[in-house]
Each structure stands twice: as structure tokens, then as C-alpha cells.
Amino acid sequence: MVSSNLPYFSIVIPIYNEEKYLRDSLQSVVDQRFDDFEVLMVNDGSQDNSVTICKQFSAIDPRFKLIEQKNRGLSGARNTGIRHATGKFIAFLDSDDLWHPDKLKAHYYLHQLHPAISMSYSQSEFINMDNTLINLQQQPKITNITISDIYCRNPIGNGSSAVIKHTILKKIGFHNETIHQDLQFFDESLIQSEDVECWIRLYTKTNLNIEGLAFPLTMYRVNIQGLSADYKKQLQNWFKMTDNVIGYNPLLIKKYKNKALAYQFRYISRWAIIKKQKKESIYYITQALRTHPKMMIEEPIRTVITLGSSLLLIILPKKIFNRLFIYVQQKLGRYLQRQSH
């Protein structure tokens, strides 16, 4: 679509044992209505048939390129993809998520119409493990994004939404020789919250201009057995991420840590509700309110619903609670996911 010797987009797909979903993810790239791209499939030491699937796509379409490495984790795979990228913009897609056919086209026109924007993202729909849409969306703030928005609320939402100008991303590369000698962009010392830390570092160290697209162009897979579901581990990594940010932006942490932590607590409370952990659900929502009471004013409906759900989980019989929970998700699910936390 775009006349250039180099692709407009470099799509970085980290892959680790995702044979069940990988083919659908790669096909969602093939189905894009914008075709000026390269696909960097970074196999991060998979032990299943993921490599075979990648080779099938690269044999048919030369835009698909397989890169193999020993296991370095999600950040390590993304970093390898970025180092190999040649496109003007880097787009990220996790190997179990899907893209709407107009995903790249919409980002292309946004950046063409507004060349000062150096990073963009889209709203997201949620899908379950069999690709069925759930009545949930991430509908975050999409304009006038500040660094506090990123730290406290993470409007980008997930790892398959962001598109970043390559030249901007290169400015934040760093070396950590205790891990390896290659250039890093995402911090490989972080197991989770590595994306938020990267966006904060981008905002701190570059003249980042970020804007979202008011369309659900990413389909984010919800897996309660996956990383997002391990909420205690996620909280530990959030604290580690915050400690890293203190090193280069201490004022951000000093001013907004309590607010950001409160929204993390509320987010974890909702996960505990989903996993029917009664004591933990009420513990985390009360911690949220103690840490930042203003959240009741800032987002009263979501906060009250989370608190009420935690109390009802304790009071109601399991069957009645499950029916009520499903009803609330169906009626209010889209509103409840307007932010990622």
C-alpha cells in the first residue's frame, strides 16, 4: 500500500509454546487490510509445534520471518524483535491475541494525519479461550495522555495494542550486562509490568506524544490461569517496576504512588472475585480505599461495584452470587473496563 523499500510496520510477535492460538494470531495479521509490513516471529525457546506453524506462514508469505533464540521471556523476545526490525513503526502482537482486519490501516491513517504522534494504541475487546467475544472491553482515555495516566491507569491496556515510532523507541535502549550484552528496550529484569515501565521510560526520556484510537481493534485473550491471573505475583512485580522507575523519575513515584497502588489493589480485588477468593477480594478493595480514598470520587461506580461484589461474595451462596456476577458483567461489563485497572 505504501511505496517504500522498507516496511511501514514491523510487527513483533513473541512466541513461547502457543501452538493452540498462534495460527489464529498470525492469520489475523495476514487478514490485515494494510499490507506494508514485516512480521518478526520471535520463537523464545518453544517446546511445542509453534516453530512448525511459523515456518508454514514464512514459506507462503516472505513478509513473515522466523527468529529463534533461547528462552529469555516476553521482554527478551520483544527486544530481539525490535533489534531486527526495519519498519518505520513497531507494532506489538502477543501470540495468543488477535487483531481486527483494520488494525494497521487505522494506525497508519492516524499517524499520516497527525505526524507528531509518536505512539498510538487502540481500544480492545476481550475474547475467551475459544475466540468467543466476552461482553467486556477496554475503553480507556484516548487523548491528552499524561505520564500519570500511564503509571496510574495504563490506558494502553495490553501487549497487543501499542504502535510506536521506531526512532523514538531506539532512544530508550539500554544495556544490562548482568543479563546479557544485547540492547534492551523492555526491561528483562521484570516479569510483569514491563510494558508500563517501558511506556513511562519513553515518556520520561523522549518527547512522547501519545494518542489512542476509539475503536476496539485488538482482541485480548482472557486466561485466568495465565500471568494476569497470578495477582499476588503481579503485585510484587508492580512494586519492582515502581522501584525501577524511581531511578529515573522519582517525582512521578512520590506524587502518584498511592493513587497508582490503589488502582492496582482494586484490579487485584476484581481478579480475586473472579477466582472466588473471598478474604482476598475484600482485603484488596479495602486496601485500595485506605491507600487512596479519592478513588471513590474519581470512579465511584466501578469502586462501589467492586466493593459490593466482594461483600456479596462473602454473604451470598455460591450459586446465587455466580448468577448475579454474570448478570452484572453482561449489563455493566463494557463500562467496568474503561480502564485497565
C-alpha positions as a Python dict, from the first residue, in 0.01 Angstrom:
ca = {
    (1, 'M'): (0, 0, 0),
    (2, 'V'): (288, 236, 81),
    (3, 'S'): (572, 274, -168),
    (4, 'S'): (899, 225, 19),
    (5, 'N'): (1197, -7, 24),
    (6, 'L'): (1138, -62, 392),
    (7, 'P'): (809, -171, 551),
    (8, 'Y'): (588, 82, 725),
    (9, 'F'): (522, -154, 1017),
    (10, 'S'): (744, -411, 1182),
    (11, 'I'): (514, -645, 1373),
    (12, 'V'): (690, -808, 1668),
    (13, 'I'): (532, -1131, 1790),
    (14, 'P'): (696, -1305, 2090),
    (15, 'I'): (620, -1677, 2087),
    (16, 'Y'): (653, -1933, 2363),
    (17, 'N'): (453, -2258, 2350),
    (18, 'E'): (144, -2105, 2191),
    (19, 'E'): (59, -2365, 1928),
    (20, 'K'): (-308, -2363, 2033),
    (21, 'Y'): (-359, -1995, 1946),
    (22, 'L'): (-63, -1900, 1727),
    (23, 'R'): (-216, -1986, 1392),
    (24, 'D'): (-518, -1765, 1457),
    (25, 'S'): (-295, -1478, 1570),
    (26, 'L'): (-77, -1499, 1260),
    (27, 'Q'): (-382, -1530, 1037),
    (28, 'S'): (-521, -1209, 1187),
    (29, 'V'): (-207, -1039, 1054),
    (30, 'V'): (-246, -1196, 710),
    (31, 'D'): (-603, -1065, 705),
    (32, 'Q'): (-498, -703, 758),
    (33, 'R'): (-635, -456, 505),
    (34, 'F'): (-300, -277, 510),
    (35, 'D'): (-18, -486, 367),
    (36, 'D'): (302, -283, 402),
    (37, 'F'): (457, -471, 691),
    (38, 'E'): (707, -732, 801),
    (39, 'V'): (632, -988, 1071),
    (40, 'L'): (910, -1081, 1313),
    (41, 'M'): (807, -1407, 1478),
    (42, 'V'): (1045, -1448, 1772),
    (43, 'N'): (1045, -1804, 1896),
    (44, 'D'): (1157, -1781, 2258),
    (45, 'G'): (1261, -2143, 2307),
    (46, 'S'): (924, -2309, 2245),
    (47, 'Q'): (900, -2683, 2308),
    (48, 'D'): (575, -2740, 2117),
    (49, 'N'): (482, -2707, 1747),
    (50, 'S'): (496, -2327, 1738),
    (51, 'V'): (806, -2324, 1514),
    (52, 'T'): (636, -2552, 1261),
    (53, 'I'): (340, -2314, 1242),
    (54, 'C'): (573, -2016, 1196),
    (55, 'K'): (759, -2192, 915),
    (56, 'Q'): (431, -2265, 738),
    (57, 'F'): (350, -1893, 728),
    (58, 'S'): (700, -1785, 627),
    (59, 'A'): (704, -2041, 345),
    (60, 'I'): (392, -1885, 194),
    (61, 'D'): (450, -1517, 273),
    (62, 'P'): (804, -1367, 263),
    (63, 'R'): (694, -1086, 495),
    (64, 'F'): (691, -1343, 778),
    (65, 'K'): (1036, -1401, 927),
    (66, 'L'): (1122, -1651, 1198),
    (67, 'I'): (1383, -1560, 1458),
    (68, 'E'): (1486, -1825, 1711),
    (69, 'Q'): (1654, -1781, 2048),
    (70, 'K'): (1693, -1947, 2384),
    (71, 'N'): (1421, -1862, 2631),
    (72, 'R'): (1450, -1504, 2761),
    (73, 'G'): (1089, -1433, 2848),
    (74, 'L'): (836, -1196, 2698),
    (75, 'S'): (1054, -885, 2723),
    (76, 'G'): (1356, -1066, 2583),
    (77, 'A'): (1159, -1184, 2280),
    (78, 'R'): (1019, -837, 2217),
    (79, 'N'): (1367, -687, 2245),
    (80, 'T'): (1505, -931, 1990),
    (81, 'G'): (1223, -843, 1752),
    (82, 'I'): (1288, -471, 1792),
    (83, 'R'): (1659, -517, 1723),
    (84, 'H'): (1574, -694, 1395),
    (85, 'A'): (1301, -450, 1291),
    (86, 'T'): (1337, -229, 982),
    (87, 'G'): (994, -62, 975),
    (88, 'K'): (908, 298, 1050),
    (89, 'F'): (673, 189, 1327),
    (90, 'I'): (690, -109, 1563),
    (91, 'A'): (359, -285, 1634),
    (92, 'F'): (331, -549, 1906),
    (93, 'L'): (107, -855, 1898),
    (94, 'D'): (112, -1129, 2161),
    (95, 'S'): (89, -1476, 2013),
    (96, 'D'): (-246, -1562, 2175),
    (97, 'D'): (-425, -1236, 2085),
    (98, 'L'): (-595, -1127, 1762),
    (99, 'W'): (-621, -809, 1555),
    (100, 'H'): (-921, -664, 1377),
    (101, 'P'): (-855, -654, 998),
    (102, 'D'): (-843, -272, 1008),
    (103, 'K'): (-595, -250, 1298),
    (104, 'L'): (-287, -146, 1099),
    (105, 'K'): (-484, 60, 850),
    (106, 'A'): (-634, 271, 1129),
    (107, 'H'): (-296, 331, 1291),
    (108, 'Y'): (-144, 419, 953),
    (109, 'Y'): (-402, 688, 882),
    (110, 'L'): (-377, 825, 1236),
    (111, 'H'): (-2, 872, 1202),
    (112, 'Q'): (-30, 1010, 849),
    (113, 'L'): (-288, 1268, 956),
    (114, 'H'): (-103, 1353, 1278),
    (115, 'P'): (271, 1301, 1220),
    (116, 'A'): (360, 1449, 1560),
    (117, 'I'): (206, 1144, 1730),
    (118, 'S'): (487, 905, 1815),
    (119, 'M'): (286, 631, 1988),
    (120, 'S'): (-70, 510, 1941),
    (121, 'Y'): (-293, 234, 2072),
    (122, 'S'): (-646, 107, 2028),
    (123, 'Q'): (-930, 2, 2247),
    (124, 'S'): (-961, -372, 2300),
    (125, 'E'): (-1230, -636, 2314),
    (126, 'F'): (-1194, -943, 2534),
    (127, 'I'): (-1213, -1297, 2400),
    (128, 'N'): (-1216, -1624, 2588),
    (129, 'M'): (-1010, -1934, 2523),
    (130, 'D'): (-1220, -2042, 2222),
    (131, 'N'): (-1207, -1699, 2049),
    (132, 'T'): (-1560, -1604, 2158),
    (133, 'L'): (-1613, -1238, 2238),
    (134, 'I'): (-1688, -1161, 2603),
    (135, 'N'): (-1910, -867, 2693),
    (136, 'L'): (-1607, -673, 2813),
    (137, 'Q'): (-1399, -401, 2654),
    (138, 'Q'): (-1107, -183, 2748),
    (139, 'Q'): (-1230, 166, 2668),
    (140, 'P'): (-958, 387, 2818),
    (141, 'K'): (-884, 754, 2789),
    (142, 'I'): (-754, 820, 2436),
    (143, 'T'): (-649, 1187, 2428),
    (144, 'N'): (-436, 1419, 2642),
    (145, 'I'): (-247, 1124, 2786),
    (146, 'T'): (-10, 1219, 3069),
    (147, 'I'): (265, 1021, 3234),
    (148, 'S'): (45, 988, 3544),
    (149, 'D'): (-224, 828, 3327),
    (150, 'I'): (27, 566, 3218),
    (151, 'Y'): (152, 496, 3569),
    (152, 'C'): (-185, 500, 3746),
    (153, 'R'): (-421, 363, 3480),
    (154, 'N'): (-220, 226, 3185),
    (155, 'P'): (-458, 327, 2903),
    (156, 'I'): (-263, 115, 2652),
    (157, 'G'): (-412, -182, 2834),
    (158, 'N'): (-235, -487, 2693),
    (159, 'G'): (65, -607, 2492),
    (160, 'S'): (-112, -626, 2156),
    (161, 'S'): (-235, -270, 2133),
    (162, 'A'): (64, -36, 2104),
    (163, 'V'): (226, 105, 1790),
    (164, 'I'): (545, 310, 1839),
    (165, 'K'): (765, 513, 1607),
    (166, 'H'): (1088, 317, 1566),
    (167, 'T'): (1317, 620, 1607),
    (168, 'I'): (1153, 708, 1939),
    (169, 'L'): (1184, 354, 2073),
    (170, 'K'): (1554, 344, 1984),
    (171, 'K'): (1618, 642, 2212),
    (172, 'I'): (1545, 442, 2528),
    (173, 'G'): (1765, 141, 2455),
    (174, 'F'): (1997, 40, 2738),
    (175, 'H'): (2239, -236, 2834),
    (176, 'N'): (2227, -458, 3141),
    (177, 'E'): (2528, -686, 3117),
    (178, 'T'): (2422, -884, 3425),
    (179, 'I'): (2154, -1033, 3198),
    (180, 'H'): (2323, -1023, 2853),
    (181, 'Q'): (2509, -779, 2629),
    (182, 'D'): (2229, -710, 2381),
    (183, 'L'): (2042, -381, 2373),
    (184, 'Q'): (1719, -381, 2575),
    (185, 'F'): (1408, -169, 2532),
    (186, 'F'): (1173, -361, 2761),
    (187, 'D'): (1342, -430, 3095),
    (188, 'E'): (1413, -804, 3107),
    (189, 'S'): (1453, -797, 3484),
    (190, 'L'): (1075, -751, 3506),
    (191, 'I'): (844, -1048, 3458),
    (192, 'Q'): (529, -835, 3460),
    (193, 'S'): (452, -462, 3434),
    (194, 'E'): (742, -442, 3188),
    (195, 'D'): (520, -268, 2935),
    (196, 'V'): (410, 5, 3179),
    (197, 'E'): (773, 64, 3278),
    (198, 'C'): (869, 94, 2911),
    (199, 'W'): (592, 346, 2841),
    (200, 'I'): (692, 551, 3148),
    (201, 'R'): (1056, 548, 3037),
    (202, 'L'): (952, 656, 2688),
    (203, 'Y'): (751, 943, 2832),
    (204, 'T'): (1031, 1045, 3070),
    (205, 'K'): (1323, 1031, 2826),
    (206, 'T'): (1167, 1134, 2493),
    (207, 'N'): (925, 1388, 2362),
    (208, 'L'): (648, 1129, 2355),
    (209, 'N'): (317, 1227, 2201),
    (210, 'I'): (63, 950, 2255),
    (211, 'E'): (-296, 908, 2141),
    (212, 'G'): (-549, 626, 2127),
    (213, 'L'): (-798, 507, 1868),
    (214, 'A'): (-1160, 495, 1982),
    (215, 'F'): (-1222, 157, 1819),
    (216, 'P'): (-1177, -197, 1961),
    (217, 'L'): (-912, -315, 1714),
    (218, 'T'): (-736, -560, 1945),
    (219, 'M'): (-889, -881, 2075),
    (220, 'Y'): (-725, -959, 2406),
    (221, 'R'): (-749, -1316, 2532),
    (222, 'V'): (-855, -1358, 2894),
    (223, 'N'): (-689, -1655, 3058),
    (224, 'I'): (-749, -1679, 3431),
    (225, 'Q'): (-474, -1941, 3450),
    (226, 'G'): (-220, -1711, 3287),
    (227, 'L'): (11, -1437, 3411),
    (228, 'S'): (-269, -1187, 3465),
    (229, 'A'): (-446, -1427, 3695),
    (230, 'D'): (-148, -1464, 3930),
    (231, 'Y'): (-239, -1140, 4102),
    (232, 'K'): (-5, -1174, 4401),
    (233, 'K'): (291, -1221, 4170),
    (234, 'Q'): (166, -934, 3958),
    (235, 'L'): (160, -703, 4259),
    (236, 'Q'): (517, -799, 4353),
    (237, 'N'): (632, -717, 4001),
    (238, 'W'): (441, -387, 4008),
    (239, 'F'): (641, -285, 4317),
    (240, 'K'): (963, -389, 4142),
    (241, 'M'): (864, -184, 3837),
    (242, 'T'): (795, 116, 4061),
    (243, 'D'): (1139, 77, 4223),
    (244, 'N'): (1297, 81, 3876),
    (245, 'V'): (1111, 399, 3781),
    (246, 'I'): (1234, 573, 4096),
    (247, 'G'): (1582, 559, 3945),
    (248, 'Y'): (1496, 797, 3661),
    (249, 'N'): (1168, 967, 3761),
    (250, 'P'): (1145, 987, 4142),
    (251, 'L'): (900, 1279, 4133),
    (252, 'L'): (640, 1070, 3947),
    (253, 'I'): (652, 799, 4212),
    (254, 'K'): (649, 1044, 4501),
    (255, 'K'): (342, 1223, 4369),
    (256, 'Y'): (133, 935, 4233),
    (257, 'K'): (240, 609, 4401),
    (258, 'N'): (-54, 589, 4641),
    (259, 'K'): (-307, 655, 4365),
    (260, 'A'): (-145, 404, 4132),
    (261, 'L'): (-119, 144, 4408),
    (262, 'A'): (-485, 188, 4499),
    (263, 'Y'): (-594, 113, 4144),
    (264, 'Q'): (-366, -191, 4144),
    (265, 'F'): (-534, -310, 4465),
    (266, 'R'): (-878, -264, 4313),
    (267, 'Y'): (-771, -450, 3998),
    (268, 'I'): (-642, -739, 4210),
    (269, 'S'): (-964, -740, 4411),
    (270, 'R'): (-1158, -795, 4089),
    (271, 'W'): (-932, -1087, 3999),
    (272, 'A'): (-986, -1233, 4344),
    (273, 'I'): (-1363, -1201, 4291),
    (274, 'I'): (-1336, -1384, 3958),
    (275, 'K'): (-1138, -1661, 4128),
    (276, 'K'): (-1388, -1664, 4422),
    (277, 'Q'): (-1126, -1577, 4681),
    (278, 'K'): (-1349, -1420, 4948),
    (279, 'K'): (-1097, -1294, 5201),
    (280, 'E'): (-854, -1164, 4943),
    (281, 'S'): (-1120, -982, 4742),
    (282, 'I'): (-1239, -779, 5041),
    (283, 'Y'): (-884, -730, 5168),
    (284, 'Y'): (-758, -573, 4844),
    (285, 'I'): (-1054, -342, 4786),
    (286, 'T'): (-1035, -213, 5143),
    (287, 'Q'): (-661, -161, 5099),
    (288, 'A'): (-738, 35, 4784),
    (289, 'L'): (-977, 266, 4968),
    (290, 'R'): (-735, 317, 5255),
    (291, 'T'): (-449, 394, 5019),
    (292, 'H'): (-637, 643, 4801),
    (293, 'P'): (-986, 728, 4933),
    (294, 'K'): (-1041, 973, 4647),
    (295, 'M'): (-1093, 681, 4409),
    (296, 'M'): (-1450, 669, 4543),
    (297, 'I'): (-1497, 1017, 4396),
    (298, 'E'): (-1283, 963, 4083),
    (299, 'E'): (-1453, 639, 3979),
    (300, 'P'): (-1748, 581, 4213),
    (301, 'I'): (-1940, 323, 4009),
    (302, 'R'): (-1651, 84, 3947),
    (303, 'T'): (-1527, 120, 4304),
    (304, 'V'): (-1870, 62, 4459),
    (305, 'I'): (-1937, -238, 4233),
    (306, 'T'): (-1601, -393, 4326),
    (307, 'L'): (-1661, -334, 4696),
    (308, 'G'): (-2020, -459, 4672),
    (309, 'S'): (-1916, -769, 4479),
    (310, 'S'): (-1655, -851, 4743),
    (311, 'L'): (-1914, -824, 5019),
    (312, 'L'): (-2173, -1026, 4827),
    (313, 'L'): (-1914, -1295, 4757),
    (314, 'I'): (-1887, -1340, 5134),
    (315, 'I'): (-2259, -1314, 5212),
    (316, 'L'): (-2439, -1492, 4928),
    (317, 'P'): (-2450, -1862, 4847),
    (318, 'K'): (-2216, -1950, 4563),
    (319, 'K'): (-2486, -2024, 4302),
    (320, 'I'): (-2674, -1700, 4367),
    (321, 'F'): (-2353, -1497, 4357),
    (322, 'N'): (-2248, -1656, 4027),
    (323, 'R'): (-2580, -1569, 3866),
    (324, 'L'): (-2563, -1211, 3993),
    (325, 'F'): (-2200, -1177, 3884),
    (326, 'I'): (-2277, -1291, 3531),
    (327, 'Y'): (-2573, -1051, 3514),
    (328, 'V'): (-2359, -754, 3623),
    (329, 'Q'): (-2087, -844, 3373),
    (330, 'Q'): (-2341, -862, 3093),
    (331, 'K'): (-2509, -532, 3183),
    (332, 'L'): (-2212, -326, 3301),
    (333, 'G'): (-1910, -511, 3163),
    (334, 'R'): (-1824, -258, 2894),
    (335, 'Y'): (-1837, 29, 3141),
    (336, 'L'): (-1635, -155, 3403),
    (337, 'Q'): (-1342, -199, 3163),
    (338, 'R'): (-1296, 162, 3057),
    (339, 'Q'): (-950, 145, 3207),
    (340, 'S'): (-715, -146, 3251),
    (341, 'H'): (-710, -127, 3633),
}
